[in-house]
C-alpha cells in the first residue's frame, strides 16, 4: 500500500474513534471531544438535601442521608423549674403521708414493745439460730434473683432477641391449639371451641406482625447499645425499686395510723344503748370517705411519679448518647462515677428530679386520677354484683352503664399512659413542660408521617417471655439454696414460688430500663436519624433502615 493510501486509512480509523462536537467556541472553531475514558460523575456534595439517596455497598446495605430541615426539631430549654405548682402539690401530699406514717410507726413500735415485754428471754435465744438462717436464706434468694436476672438479660437480649420475639408469637396460639385438642379428646366441646378461637386469633396476630420482628429487634439492639455504654442504669433501676418499696411501707404505716390508731378521723362508731357488751358498729364517715380517696390517689400518684422520673432520666441518658457521644465520653473521663454511673446519668437524674419535677408530677397526676376512677368503678361494680346475688335479680341498665363506664375509664387510662410515655421522653430530652412536650412529640410524629404507625408490643412480649424463663431459673436456684440452708425439712413449693416471685419482680425492674430506652430510640430516630449514622456504628443505622422499610414500607417516609 502506498503512503497516501496508508494515511487515508489511518484518518478513517481515527474518525471512527473520535466524536466531533459541533458546538462552536468563542474563536469560531469546532471543539474536539475525545471520550477515551468513561465519563466521571462528580460526587453529590449536597447529601443533606437528599431525601432518598441510596448508596449500595458491598454488603448490599442501604445508607440514607435525611433532609432534617423538613421537620421541626426540639430545642434544649433553659434550666429552670417548670410546672412548679404541681411539684409543690405533690410534696405537700407526700409530707402529709410521711407525718401519718411516722405516727403509725411510733404507735406500732410502742404496741410491739408492750406485747414483747412479758415474753421469756430463753424463747428468744432458742429461736435465734433459726431466725438467722432464715434471714441468710432470704438475703441469698434476693441476691441470686438480682444476679441471675441481670446476667441472663444481658446475655439473652443481645443474642436471642429476634428468636425470643418469634417464640412469644408462636407459643400462645400453639398452646391454645393443644388445649383445644386435649379438650376435644375429653369431649369438652365449649372449652375446645373457645381455645380454637383464641388459637386462630393468636395465629392471625402473629401473621400480621411477623414482618415487624426486625423492626422491634433493631430498636432493641440500639437501646441495648446505649444501655451498655451507661450500665449504671441497671443500678439506678434497683435504687428506684427500693424507693418504691420504702414508699409502700410508709403508705401502709399511714393507713394503719388512720384505720387503727386514729380511727375517729375515718369512722363513725355507734354502740347499742341496751347492749353495752357488744362491740360498736363503725361506718365510714363522709370525711373518712374523702380521706380514703385521698390516700388511694396518693398511692397511685407517688408510684407514677417514681416510675416517670426513672423513665425521664433514661430518656435524657439515651438522648445524650444519641446526640453527643463524644461529649459524654470526654465528660466520663473527667468525672468518674461510682457503680458505673457516668456523668450523663447523674446530670439527667438531676434534671428529672429538679427542673422537670413539676412536669412529671403534672402528667403523673392525670394517670393517678384515672386510676382512682378505675378503683371506684371496679369497687362499685363488685358491690352491685354482690347486691344482685343477695336479691337474686338479673342484670339491668345500671349494670350495663357500670360496665360501659369501666371500659371507658380503662381505655382512657391506657391512652394516658401511652401519651405520657412519649411526652416524658421529650421532657427528658429537652426539658419542656408537660403540655409542650406532648404537643412537640405529636407534631414530630405527624410531620414524619408516622401518625399511622402503631407501637406493636413485640418488645414487651419478648421481655415477658424472657421474664418467665428467668423466673423459672431463679425458682430452681431458690430450691437449691433452701436445701443448702435448711436441709430437707423445708417446704419446696412455697420456697419455689417465692423465688419465682423475686425473679419476676427483678425482671420487671430491669425491663423498665429497656422499654424506656426503646421508646427514646424511636423518638430520637424521628428527631435526628443522621446522628445515628454519623456518630455511631453504621451497622445499627443499616439494620434500623432495613427494619423500617420492611415493617412500614409506605409510612416510614424513606
Secondary structure, DSSP 8 states (H G I E B T S, - for coil): --HHHHHHHHHHHHHHH-EEEEEE-TTS-EEEE---S---------GGG-SS--EE-TT--EE----GGGS-------S---SHHHHHHHHHHHHHHHHHHHHHHHHHHHHHHHHHTTS-HHHHHHTHHHHHHHHHHHHHHHHHHHHHHHHHHHHHHHHHHHHHHHHHHHHHHHHHHHHHHHHHHTT-HHHHHHHHHHHHHHHHHHHHHGGGHHHHHHHHHHHHHHHHHTTHHHHHHHHHHHHHHHHHHHHHHHHHIIIIISGGGTEEEE--SS-SSS--EEEE-HHHHHHHHHHHHHHHHHHHHHHHHHHHHHHHHHHHHHH-HHHHHHHHHHS--GGG--HHHHHHHHIIIIITHHHHHHHHHHHHHHHHHHHHHHHHHHHHHHHHHHHT----HHHHHHHHHHHHHHHHHHHHHHHHHHHHHHHHHH---HHHHHHHHHHHHHHTT-TT----THHHHHHHHHHHHHHHHHHHHHHHHHHHHHGGGS-HHHHHHHHHHHHHHHHHHHHHHHHHHHHHHHHHHHH-HHHHHHHS-HHHHHHHHHHHHHH-TTTS--
